[in-house]
Amino acid sequence: MRKSKITRKTNETNVSVSLSIDGVGKGEINTGIGFLDHMLEQLAKHSLMDITINVIGDLHIDDHHTTEDTGWALGQAFKEALGDRRGITRYGASLLPMDETMSQVVVDLSGRPFLVWRVVLPSQTLGSMQTELFREWFQAFSMGSGITLHVENFYGVNTHHIIESCFKALARAIRQSTEIDPRASQEIPSTKGTLGGSL
């Protein structure tokens, strides 16, 4: 089973993550930031991963460290759960509508972290959260997991919808890329013969 548990503790945050790639979409999320919890619940639900996250962060300063470190820790748990990435489809793409919004996420579980972020958010805040922090979350998740991640919003008006469509598209792309390829279930999907850290 592709599962992992990790703890990431710094002077700014204490993050614990439990993840199962082959789950049913159960999310138990407590970061202390309501909207981030909602987005990570969407990620669990639509990827069919089971994700439990608990965070104690320095929210008395702002939401930055908690948001970024949650992305890092979840990415590290995802990387560990993938193992040597044998048999995976490797690539995933999702074009996802949400009301007036259309977003696309494309992933390569390559072992090479890289983020392309083409998302313009109309509002600077949602509740008390600065919306610029969502790029930081996606960046940290890409780095922690070792995946190439392209996120693009084509159009939209409502900032909530734009961000949520990006998380749901990420979830669907992850679901697709982590599926075992029945034609190559024992193969590493790379001519290098290795994934997950090689260049």
C-alpha positions as CSV (number, residue, x, y, z in Angstrom):
1,M,0.0,0.0,0.0
2,R,1.2,3.5,-0.9
3,K,1.1,5.2,2.5
4,S,3.3,7.5,4.5
5,K,3.4,9.4,7.8
6,I,5.7,12.4,8.4
7,T,6.2,15.2,10.9
8,R,7.9,18.4,10.0
9,K,8.8,20.6,13.0
10,T,10.5,24.0,12.9
11,N,10.5,27.1,15.1
12,E,7.5,28.4,13.1
13,T,5.3,25.3,12.6
14,N,4.7,21.8,13.7
15,V,3.1,19.8,10.9
16,S,2.0,16.1,10.9
17,V,0.7,14.4,7.8
18,S,-0.7,11.0,7.1
19,L,-1.4,10.1,3.5
20,S,-2.7,7.1,1.6
21,I,-2.6,7.4,-2.2
22,D,-5.0,4.4,-2.7
23,G,-7.7,5.8,-0.4
24,V,-11.3,6.8,-0.7
25,G,-11.0,10.6,-0.6
26,K,-11.2,11.1,3.2
27,G,-9.8,14.4,4.4
28,E,-9.2,15.3,8.0
29,I,-7.6,18.7,7.9
30,N,-6.8,21.2,10.7
31,T,-4.3,23.9,9.7
32,G,-5.9,26.7,11.7
33,I,-6.7,28.4,8.4
34,G,-10.3,27.7,7.4
35,F,-10.1,28.3,3.7
36,L,-6.9,26.3,3.4
37,D,-8.6,23.5,5.2
38,H,-11.4,23.6,2.7
39,M,-9.0,23.5,-0.3
40,L,-7.1,20.5,1.2
41,E,-10.4,18.7,1.8
42,Q,-11.2,19.2,-1.9
43,L,-7.7,17.8,-2.8
44,A,-8.4,14.7,-0.8
45,K,-11.9,14.2,-2.1
46,H,-11.2,14.5,-5.8
47,S,-7.8,12.7,-5.8
48,L,-9.3,9.8,-3.8
49,M,-6.3,10.1,-1.5
50,D,-6.9,9.8,2.3
51,I,-5.2,12.8,3.9
52,T,-4.9,13.7,7.6
53,I,-3.1,17.0,8.4
54,N,-2.6,18.7,11.8
55,V,-0.7,21.9,12.1
56,I,0.3,24.2,15.0
57,G,1.6,27.3,13.4
58,D,2.6,30.9,14.2
59,L,-0.7,32.3,13.1
60,H,-0.3,35.2,15.5
61,I,2.2,36.5,12.9
62,D,0.4,35.7,9.7
63,D,-0.7,32.7,7.6
64,H,2.5,32.5,5.5
65,H,4.6,29.9,7.4
66,T,1.6,27.6,8.0
67,T,0.5,27.7,4.4
68,E,4.0,27.1,3.0
69,D,5.0,24.4,5.5
70,T,1.8,22.5,5.0
71,G,2.5,22.4,1.3
72,W,6.1,21.2,2.0
73,A,5.0,18.5,4.4
74,L,2.2,17.2,2.2
75,G,4.6,17.1,-0.7
76,Q,7.1,15.1,1.3
77,A,4.5,12.7,2.4
78,F,3.3,12.2,-1.2
79,K,6.9,11.6,-2.4
80,E,7.5,9.0,0.3
81,A,4.2,7.3,-0.4
82,L,5.0,7.0,-4.2
83,G,8.2,5.1,-3.4
84,D,10.1,4.3,-6.6
85,R,7.1,5.2,-8.7
86,R,7.1,1.8,-10.4
87,G,4.0,1.2,-12.6
88,I,2.5,4.7,-12.3
89,T,1.0,6.5,-15.3
90,R,3.3,9.4,-14.4
91,Y,1.6,12.1,-16.3
92,G,-1.8,13.7,-15.5
93,A,-3.9,16.6,-16.8
94,S,-7.2,18.1,-15.7
95,L,-9.1,20.9,-17.4
96,L,-11.7,21.8,-14.8
97,P,-14.7,24.2,-14.8
98,M,-16.2,25.8,-11.8
99,D,-19.1,28.0,-12.6
100,E,-17.6,31.0,-14.5
101,T,-14.1,29.7,-14.1
102,M,-11.9,27.4,-16.1
103,S,-8.5,26.2,-14.8
104,Q,-6.0,23.5,-15.9
105,V,-3.4,21.6,-14.0
106,V,-0.8,19.3,-15.7
107,V,1.6,17.2,-13.6
108,D,4.7,15.0,-14.3
109,L,5.7,12.9,-11.4
110,S,9.3,13.2,-12.6
111,G,11.3,13.7,-9.5
112,R,12.2,17.2,-10.8
113,P,10.3,19.9,-8.9
114,F,9.2,22.8,-11.0
115,L,6.2,25.1,-10.8
116,V,4.7,27.2,-13.6
117,W,2.0,29.4,-12.1
118,R,-0.2,31.4,-14.5
119,V,-3.0,32.4,-12.2
120,V,-4.2,36.0,-11.6
121,L,-6.4,36.4,-8.6
122,P,-8.8,39.4,-8.6
123,S,-8.9,39.7,-4.8
124,Q,-5.9,40.1,-2.5
125,T,-7.7,38.4,0.5
126,L,-10.2,35.7,1.2
127,G,-11.4,36.2,4.7
128,S,-8.2,37.0,6.5
129,M,-6.0,35.0,4.2
130,Q,-3.8,36.7,1.6
131,T,-4.5,35.0,-1.8
132,E,-0.8,35.4,-2.9
133,L,-0.1,32.5,-0.4
134,F,-1.7,30.0,-2.7
135,R,1.2,30.3,-5.1
136,E,3.5,29.6,-2.1
137,W,1.5,26.5,-1.3
138,F,1.8,25.1,-4.8
139,Q,5.5,26.0,-5.0
140,A,6.1,24.2,-1.7
141,F,4.1,21.2,-2.7
142,S,6.0,20.9,-6.0
143,M,9.3,21.1,-4.2
144,G,8.4,18.7,-1.4
145,S,7.0,16.1,-3.7
146,G,9.5,16.4,-6.6
147,I,6.9,16.9,-9.3
148,T,6.7,19.2,-12.3
149,L,3.5,21.2,-11.9
150,H,1.8,23.6,-14.3
151,V,-1.2,25.6,-13.1
152,E,-3.1,27.9,-15.3
153,N,-6.4,29.8,-15.0
154,F,-7.9,30.6,-18.3
155,Y,-10.7,32.9,-17.1
156,G,-12.8,33.6,-14.1
157,V,-14.2,36.4,-11.9
158,N,-14.6,35.0,-8.4
159,T,-11.3,34.5,-6.5
160,H,-12.8,31.6,-4.4
161,H,-13.8,29.8,-7.6
162,I,-10.4,30.3,-9.3
163,I,-8.5,28.9,-6.3
164,E,-10.9,26.0,-5.8
165,S,-10.8,25.1,-9.4
166,C,-7.0,24.9,-9.3
167,F,-7.0,22.6,-6.3
168,K,-9.7,20.4,-7.8
169,A,-7.8,20.2,-11.1
170,L,-4.6,19.3,-9.1
171,A,-6.5,16.5,-7.4
172,R,-7.8,15.1,-10.7
173,A,-4.3,15.3,-12.3
174,I,-2.8,13.6,-9.3
175,R,-5.4,10.8,-9.4
176,Q,-4.6,10.2,-13.1
177,S,-0.9,10.3,-12.7
178,T,-0.7,7.9,-9.8
179,E,-2.9,5.3,-11.3
180,I,-1.1,2.0,-12.1
181,D,-0.7,1.5,-15.8
182,P,-2.0,-2.1,-16.5
183,R,0.3,-2.4,-19.5
184,A,3.4,-1.5,-17.5
185,S,2.7,-2.2,-13.9
186,Q,6.2,-3.4,-13.1
187,E,8.0,-0.8,-15.1
188,I,9.6,2.6,-14.1
189,P,8.1,5.0,-16.6
190,S,11.4,6.5,-17.7
191,T,14.1,5.6,-20.1
192,K,16.6,6.4,-17.3
193,G,15.2,3.5,-15.3
194,T,14.6,5.6,-12.3
195,L,12.3,8.4,-11.0
196,G,11.9,10.3,-7.9
197,G,15.2,12.1,-7.6
198,S,17.3,11.6,-10.8
199,L,17.9,14.4,-13.3
